[in-house]
């Protein structure tokens, strides 16, 4: 969940009074004022767990999660499932914990990938700069050789030596 204020950081807390998710920095900056002292600020995990949703079809509170269907189920939806699909269902707290763990692992993997990508960009930039430097040196060598060849071309091929005339 993204911070509703800065939209850059992950939300760590939820202000039930403002109905906004906030990162720790925005909470410190915004909710430290005296006027916000009585706001009900809770960790995001508690807010997510406290939200009670009801089934659109049956009007019952959700109690299960189907990993097969990737959806929440009320008691009636659960009863309507085939036995094979019921096996894949878990209670909401377990599903929340498992999915939070999966999300955390995915975030860690993504952060690791981002770090490796940044390191690769730095390496490629260094290689590019080294290539540019070597190209500049080679260009200087070629131009120097060209100038020497121009000078040589202007000199006679066989210089005449005085006193050796036939």
ABEGO torsion letter per residue (X at the ends): XBBAAAGABBBABBBAAAGBBBBAAAAAAAAABAAAAABBBBBAAAAAAABBBBBAAAGBBBABBBAAAGBBBBAAAAAABBAAAAAABBBAAAAAAAAAAAAAAAAAAAAAAAAAAAAAAAAAAAAAAAAAAAAAAAAAAAAAAAAAAAAAAABBABBBBBGABX
